[in-house]
Amino acid sequence: MTHAVEEAKQGAKQTLSNLIQEAQKLSGLQIERLPIKGYEQVVKASHPKSGLTAIIAIHDTTLGPALGGIRIQPYETFDAALEDVLRLSKGMTYKSAISDVGFGGGKSVIIADPKKDKTPELLMAFGAAVESLGGQYICAEDVGCTTEDVKIVRRATKYVVGLPHEKSSGDPGPFTAWGTFRGIQASVKKLYGSDSLEGKIVAVQGLGNVGAVLCEYLFWEGADLILSDIDENKAKRLAVKYGARTVSVDQILKVDCDVLAPCALGAIINDQTIPHFRCRAIAGSANNQLHRDHHANVLDEKGILYAPDFVINAGGLLNVSAELEETGYLPSWPREKAHRIYDTLLAIYEIAEKNRESTHNAALALADYRIKYRIGKRVFPPIFHHSTEN
């Protein structure tokens, strides 16, 4: 490393330190650095007045500033929240690298009940924490955090995407659902030689902003649906709409189907669930579906085709990243890139088969290669078209 580069890095660290101190002084925000090996930066943000306790994890910014959503969830312990945000931010690094969007990997979690604890004061305090990082992390909506919530976060920082304005992308759910749908088609193509979903049984776990839209795409392509959600009434309504059947949340992972589509929270592929799987493929939108990386090998041994989550669910990232381009948001751009998730997955399936490795490992190797050789590295800084708006 040259002396000039080292000086630049030290200067960036000092600038970041000054930004953090300024944010603390102006807002009463408390920022604590958490030394986590393998991560560029992890901070705990607290704001006693609003009740904020949050963690922002920046895993890797080799290809560009970290971009990732805000998850608001009432974690049982701080350590549970930390483990989740670390896994999520690392996943965003790989998702961004595979998707060729010129961003790095980051994520944030707010430890709170989104139905009870979410207040404008809490969200703005979180925004101040994001602002303190000086653009190294760009946030967006995620589980428990809506596009209306990020409008409030925006009051304290410009480093936000997914805002409702004329050059913004809005709700990324339909794009995530479309990429997942294309990934299911690719998985069926690999298994059966045709990507037709006519008569194929797809079990969808979780009927939120992504899962519900996915059901519509699947229905119009002729799939037979099995649905499950913690909101049983919602599952029943969608079952009537799409001629589907419903099962309990305890049974959805055990049903006999062609494709199991996890669209809820992560870690559903684990030692307890794998013995009960009766599917030919797992292809869904949930993040961090593998409890541990080695579970991908177990699926491979069982002959279950796995669509790596950070590949198949990249549609939302593609959508929000588009609004940071010079032109502002053009929906055709993320639509076409999400459409090509089909081709990316088929290529990964072939690489895995050729190298006799799991599809997860094949996807990781591809992402690592792109990061190592800086393929897709951002050349121009992101443009925040809303930065002059109130």
C-alpha positions as CSV (number, residue, x, y, z in Angstrom):
1,M,0.0,0.0,0.0
2,T,1.4,3.4,-1.0
3,H,2.0,6.1,1.6
4,A,-0.6,8.3,-0.2
5,V,-3.3,5.7,0.0
6,E,-2.6,5.1,3.6
7,E,-2.8,8.9,4.3
8,A,-6.1,9.0,2.4
9,K,-7.5,6.2,4.5
10,Q,-6.4,7.8,7.7
11,G,-7.9,11.1,6.6
12,A,-11.2,9.3,5.8
13,K,-11.2,7.8,9.3
14,Q,-10.6,11.2,10.9
15,T,-13.4,12.7,8.8
16,L,-15.7,9.9,9.8
17,S,-14.8,10.4,13.5
18,N,-15.5,14.2,13.2
19,L,-18.9,13.4,11.6
20,I,-19.8,11.0,14.4
21,Q,-18.8,13.6,17.0
22,E,-20.9,16.3,15.3
23,A,-23.9,14.0,15.1
24,Q,-23.6,13.2,18.8
25,K,-23.3,16.9,19.7
26,L,-26.3,18.0,17.5
27,S,-28.8,15.2,18.3
28,G,-27.8,13.6,21.6
29,L,-27.0,10.5,19.6
30,Q,-24.6,7.9,21.1
31,I,-22.4,6.1,18.6
32,E,-20.3,3.1,19.7
33,R,-17.9,1.3,17.4
34,L,-18.1,-2.5,17.6
35,P,-14.9,-4.2,16.4
36,I,-16.1,-7.1,14.2
37,K,-13.5,-9.1,12.3
38,G,-14.2,-9.2,8.5
39,Y,-16.4,-6.1,8.5
40,E,-15.3,-2.6,7.6
41,Q,-17.4,-0.9,10.2
42,V,-20.1,-1.9,12.7
43,V,-21.7,0.7,15.0
44,K,-24.3,0.7,17.7
45,A,-26.5,3.8,17.7
46,S,-28.5,4.8,20.8
47,H,-30.7,7.7,21.5
48,P,-32.2,7.5,24.9
49,K,-34.8,10.2,24.4
50,S,-36.5,8.5,21.4
51,G,-35.7,4.9,22.7
52,L,-33.5,4.1,19.7
53,T,-31.2,1.1,19.8
54,A,-29.8,0.3,16.4
55,I,-26.9,-1.4,14.7
56,I,-25.5,-0.4,11.3
57,A,-23.1,-3.0,9.7
58,I,-21.0,-2.1,6.7
59,H,-19.4,-5.3,5.4
60,D,-17.5,-4.3,2.2
61,T,-17.4,-1.2,0.1
62,T,-14.9,-2.4,-2.6
63,L,-17.4,-1.8,-5.4
64,G,-19.1,1.2,-4.0
65,P,-20.8,2.6,-0.9
66,A,-22.8,0.1,1.2
67,L,-26.5,-0.1,0.3
68,G,-29.1,-2.0,2.4
69,G,-32.4,-1.8,4.1
70,I,-33.5,-1.0,7.6
71,R,-35.0,-3.9,9.5
72,I,-37.2,-3.0,12.5
73,Q,-37.8,-6.0,14.7
74,P,-38.1,-6.7,18.4
75,Y,-35.1,-9.0,18.8
76,E,-35.0,-11.0,22.0
77,T,-31.4,-9.9,22.7
78,F,-28.8,-7.5,21.4
79,D,-26.6,-10.4,20.4
80,A,-29.4,-11.8,18.3
81,A,-29.8,-8.5,16.5
82,L,-26.1,-8.3,16.0
83,E,-25.9,-11.7,14.4
84,D,-28.8,-10.9,12.1
85,V,-27.4,-7.6,10.9
86,L,-23.9,-9.1,10.3
87,R,-25.4,-11.9,8.2
88,L,-27.7,-9.5,6.3
89,S,-24.9,-7.0,5.5
90,K,-22.6,-9.7,4.3
91,G,-25.4,-11.1,2.1
92,M,-25.8,-7.6,0.6
93,T,-22.1,-7.5,-0.4
94,Y,-22.6,-10.7,-2.5
95,K,-26.0,-9.6,-3.8
96,S,-24.6,-6.3,-5.0
97,A,-21.6,-7.9,-6.6
98,I,-23.7,-10.5,-8.5
99,S,-26.2,-7.8,-9.5
100,D,-23.5,-5.5,-10.9
101,V,-25.0,-2.3,-9.4
102,G,-21.8,-0.6,-8.2
103,F,-22.6,-0.8,-4.5
104,G,-21.2,-2.6,-1.5
105,G,-22.9,-4.5,1.3
106,G,-24.5,-3.0,4.4
107,K,-27.6,-3.4,6.5
108,S,-29.1,-1.9,9.6
109,V,-31.5,-3.2,12.3
110,I,-33.5,-1.2,14.8
111,I,-34.4,-3.2,17.9
112,A,-38.1,-2.3,18.3
113,D,-41.6,-3.5,17.7
114,P,-42.6,-1.8,14.5
115,K,-46.3,-1.9,15.6
116,K,-45.7,-0.3,18.9
117,D,-42.4,1.5,19.2
118,K,-42.0,3.2,15.8
119,T,-42.2,6.9,16.2
120,P,-41.0,9.9,14.1
121,E,-38.5,10.7,16.8
122,L,-37.0,7.2,16.8
123,L,-36.8,7.2,13.0
124,M,-35.2,10.6,12.8
125,A,-32.7,9.6,15.5
126,F,-31.8,6.7,13.3
127,G,-31.5,9.0,10.3
128,A,-28.9,11.0,12.3
129,A,-26.9,7.8,12.9
130,V,-26.9,7.2,9.1
131,E,-25.9,10.8,8.4
132,S,-23.0,10.4,10.9
133,L,-21.4,7.8,8.6
134,G,-21.0,10.4,5.8
135,G,-22.5,8.3,2.9
136,Q,-20.6,5.1,3.6
137,Y,-24.1,3.5,4.2
138,I,-27.2,4.2,2.2
139,C,-30.5,2.9,3.7
140,A,-33.9,1.8,2.4
141,E,-37.1,0.1,3.6
142,D,-37.0,-3.5,4.7
143,V,-39.0,-5.8,7.1
144,G,-40.9,-3.6,9.6
145,C,-39.9,-0.4,7.8
146,T,-42.1,1.1,5.1
147,T,-41.5,3.7,2.4
148,E,-43.4,6.1,4.6
149,D,-40.9,5.4,7.4
150,V,-37.9,6.2,5.2
151,K,-39.6,9.6,4.4
152,I,-39.2,10.4,8.1
153,V,-35.6,9.0,8.1
154,R,-34.9,11.4,5.2
155,R,-35.5,14.4,7.5
156,A,-32.2,13.6,9.2
157,T,-30.1,12.3,6.3
158,K,-29.9,12.4,2.5
159,Y,-28.5,8.9,2.3
160,V,-31.9,7.2,1.7
161,V,-33.4,5.5,-1.3
162,G,-37.0,4.3,-2.0
163,L,-38.6,7.7,-1.4
164,P,-41.8,8.7,-3.1
165,H,-40.7,11.5,-5.5
166,E,-40.6,11.8,-9.3
167,K,-37.1,10.4,-9.7
168,S,-37.5,7.7,-7.0
169,S,-38.2,4.0,-7.2
170,G,-40.8,3.7,-4.5
171,D,-41.9,0.2,-3.2
172,P,-39.3,-2.4,-4.4
173,G,-41.6,-5.3,-3.5
174,P,-42.9,-6.0,-7.1
175,F,-39.4,-6.0,-8.5
176,T,-38.2,-8.5,-5.8
177,A,-41.2,-10.6,-6.6
178,W,-40.5,-10.5,-10.4
179,G,-36.9,-11.5,-9.9
180,T,-38.0,-14.3,-7.6
181,F,-40.6,-15.4,-10.2
182,R,-37.9,-15.5,-12.9
183,G,-35.7,-17.5,-10.5
184,I,-38.4,-20.1,-10.0
185,Q,-38.8,-20.4,-13.7
186,A,-35.0,-21.0,-14.0
187,S,-35.1,-23.6,-11.3
188,V,-38.0,-25.4,-13.0
189,K,-36.1,-25.2,-16.3
190,K,-33.1,-26.8,-14.7
191,L,-35.2,-29.6,-13.1
192,Y,-37.6,-30.4,-15.9
193,G,-36.1,-29.1,-19.1
194,S,-38.9,-26.5,-19.6
195,D,-39.6,-23.3,-17.6
196,S,-43.4,-23.7,-17.9
197,L,-45.1,-23.5,-14.5
198,E,-48.3,-25.0,-15.8
199,G,-49.4,-27.6,-13.2
200,K,-46.3,-27.2,-11.1
201,I,-46.9,-27.0,-7.3
202,V,-45.3,-24.0,-5.6
203,A,-45.5,-23.6,-1.8
204,V,-45.2,-19.9,-0.8
205,Q,-44.2,-19.2,2.8
206,G,-45.0,-15.6,3.8
207,L,-47.5,-13.4,2.0
208,G,-46.1,-9.9,2.6
209,N,-45.2,-7.2,0.0
210,V,-43.2,-9.7,-2.0
211,G,-44.9,-13.1,-1.4
212,A,-48.4,-11.8,-2.2
213,V,-47.2,-10.3,-5.5
214,L,-45.3,-13.4,-6.3
215,C,-48.5,-15.4,-5.9
216,E,-50.1,-13.3,-8.6
217,Y,-47.2,-13.9,-11.1
218,L,-47.3,-17.6,-10.4
219,F,-51.1,-17.9,-10.7
220,W,-51.1,-16.3,-14.2
221,E,-48.4,-18.8,-15.3
222,G,-50.6,-21.7,-14.3
223,A,-48.9,-22.8,-11.1
224,D,-50.9,-24.6,-8.4
225,L,-50.3,-22.7,-5.1
226,I,-50.0,-23.7,-1.5
227,L,-50.0,-20.7,0.8
228,S,-49.1,-20.0,4.4
229,D,-48.7,-16.9,6.5
230,I,-48.8,-15.9,10.2
231,D,-51.9,-13.9,9.2
232,E,-54.2,-16.8,8.5
233,N,-57.0,-14.5,7.3
234,K,-54.7,-13.0,4.7
235,A,-53.7,-16.5,3.5
236,K,-57.3,-17.5,3.2
237,R,-58.2,-14.4,1.2
238,L,-55.4,-15.0,-1.3
239,A,-56.2,-18.7,-1.4
240,V,-59.7,-17.8,-2.6
241,K,-58.4,-15.3,-5.1
242,Y,-55.9,-17.7,-6.7
243,G,-57.7,-21.1,-6.2
244,A,-55.0,-22.2,-3.8
245,R,-55.0,-24.2,-0.6
246,T,-53.6,-23.1,2.7
247,V,-51.6,-24.9,5.4
248,S,-50.3,-23.8,8.8
249,V,-47.0,-22.1,9.3
250,D,-45.8,-25.3,10.9
251,Q,-46.7,-27.4,7.8
252,I,-45.6,-25.2,4.9
253,L,-42.0,-26.5,5.0
254,K,-43.2,-30.1,5.0
255,V,-45.6,-30.1,2.0
256,D,-45.0,-32.1,-1.1
257,C,-44.3,-29.6,-3.9
258,D,-42.1,-28.9,-6.9
259,V,-40.8,-25.6,-5.5
260,L,-40.7,-24.2,-2.0
261,A,-40.6,-20.4,-2.0
262,P,-39.6,-19.0,1.4
263,C,-40.7,-15.3,1.4
264,A,-40.6,-14.6,5.1
265,L,-37.6,-14.4,7.5
266,G,-34.3,-16.2,7.2
267,A,-32.6,-19.4,8.6
268,I,-35.5,-21.7,7.5
269,I,-33.0,-24.2,6.0
270,N,-31.5,-25.8,9.1
271,D,-30.8,-29.1,10.8
272,Q,-34.4,-29.3,12.1
273,T,-36.2,-28.5,8.8
274,I,-34.1,-30.2,6.2
275,P,-35.2,-33.7,7.0
276,H,-38.8,-32.7,6.4
277,F,-38.4,-31.0,3.0
278,R,-40.4,-32.7,0.3
279,C,-39.6,-30.3,-2.5
280,R,-37.5,-30.5,-5.7
281,A,-36.2,-27.0,-5.4
282,I,-36.1,-24.1,-2.9
283,A,-36.4,-20.7,-4.6
284,G,-37.7,-17.8,-2.6
285,S,-37.2,-14.1,-1.7
286,A,-36.3,-14.4,2.0
287,N,-32.8,-13.3,3.0
288,N,-30.3,-15.6,4.6
289,Q,-32.3,-18.8,4.1
290,L,-29.4,-21.0,5.0
291,H,-28.9,-21.1,8.8
292,R,-25.3,-22.1,8.1
293,D,-23.4,-22.2,4.8
294,H,-22.9,-26.0,5.0
295,H,-26.6,-26.5,4.8
296,A,-26.3,-25.9,1.1
297,N,-24.2,-29.0,0.9
298,V,-26.8,-31.0,2.7
299,L,-29.5,-29.8,0.3
300,D,-27.2,-30.8,-2.6
301,E,-26.7,-34.3,-1.1
302,K,-30.5,-34.6,-0.8
303,G,-31.0,-33.7,-4.5
304,I,-32.8,-30.4,-3.7
305,L,-31.9,-27.6,-6.1
306,Y,-31.3,-24.4,-4.1
307,A,-31.5,-20.9,-5.7
308,P,-29.0,-18.8,-3.7
309,D,-31.1,-16.1,-1.9
310,F,-28.7,-13.2,-2.7
311,V,-29.1,-14.0,-6.4
312,I,-32.8,-14.7,-6.7
313,N,-34.0,-11.8,-4.5
314,A,-31.9,-9.0,-6.0
315,G,-34.8,-7.3,-7.8
316,G,-35.5,-4.9,-4.9
317,L,-31.8,-3.9,-4.8
318,L,-31.8,-3.4,-8.6
319,N,-34.9,-1.2,-8.3
320,V,-33.7,1.1,-5.5
321,S,-30.1,1.4,-6.9
322,A,-31.6,2.7,-10.2
323,E,-32.7,6.0,-8.6
324,L,-29.1,6.9,-7.7
325,E,-28.1,7.1,-11.4
326,E,-27.6,10.4,-13.2
327,T,-30.9,10.2,-15.0
328,G,-32.9,9.4,-11.9
329,Y,-35.2,6.4,-11.7
330,L,-36.1,4.7,-15.0
331,P,-38.2,1.6,-14.2
332,S,-37.2,-0.2,-17.5
333,W,-33.6,-0.5,-16.2
334,P,-34.3,-2.6,-13.1
335,R,-37.1,-4.4,-14.9
336,E,-34.7,-5.7,-17.5
337,K,-32.0,-6.5,-15.0
338,A,-34.4,-8.4,-12.7
339,H,-35.6,-10.3,-15.8
340,R,-32.1,-11.5,-16.3
341,I,-31.9,-13.2,-12.9
342,Y,-33.2,-16.2,-14.8
343,D,-30.0,-16.3,-16.9
344,T,-27.7,-15.7,-13.9
345,L,-29.2,-18.6,-12.0
346,L,-29.0,-21.0,-14.9
347,A,-25.3,-20.1,-15.3
348,I,-24.7,-20.7,-11.5
349,Y,-26.5,-24.0,-11.7
350,E,-24.3,-25.1,-14.6
351,I,-21.1,-23.9,-12.8
352,A,-22.1,-25.8,-9.7
353,E,-22.8,-29.0,-11.6
354,K,-19.5,-28.7,-13.6
355,N,-17.5,-28.1,-10.4
356,R,-19.5,-30.6,-8.3
357,E,-20.2,-28.1,-5.7
358,S,-23.3,-26.6,-4.1
359,T,-25.1,-23.8,-5.9
360,H,-24.5,-21.6,-2.9
361,N,-20.7,-22.1,-3.1
362,A,-20.8,-21.5,-6.9
363,A,-22.6,-18.1,-6.4
364,L,-20.2,-17.1,-3.6
365,A,-17.2,-17.9,-5.8
366,L,-18.7,-15.8,-8.6
367,A,-19.3,-12.8,-6.3
368,D,-15.8,-13.1,-4.7
369,Y,-14.3,-13.1,-8.1
370,R,-16.1,-9.9,-9.1
371,I,-15.1,-8.2,-5.8
372,K,-11.4,-9.3,-6.0
373,Y,-11.0,-8.0,-9.5
374,R,-13.3,-5.0,-8.9
375,I,-15.7,-5.9,-11.7
376,G,-18.6,-3.5,-11.7
377,K,-16.9,-1.0,-9.4
378,R,-18.7,2.3,-9.2
379,V,-17.0,5.0,-11.3
380,F,-19.3,8.0,-10.5
381,P,-20.7,8.8,-7.0
382,P,-24.4,8.1,-6.5
383,I,-26.7,11.1,-7.0
384,F,-29.4,11.8,-4.5
385,H,-32.0,13.5,-6.5
386,H,-34.1,14.2,-3.4
387,S,-31.3,15.9,-1.6
388,T,-32.7,19.4,-2.2
389,E,-36.3,18.4,-1.3
390,N,-37.9,18.9,2.1
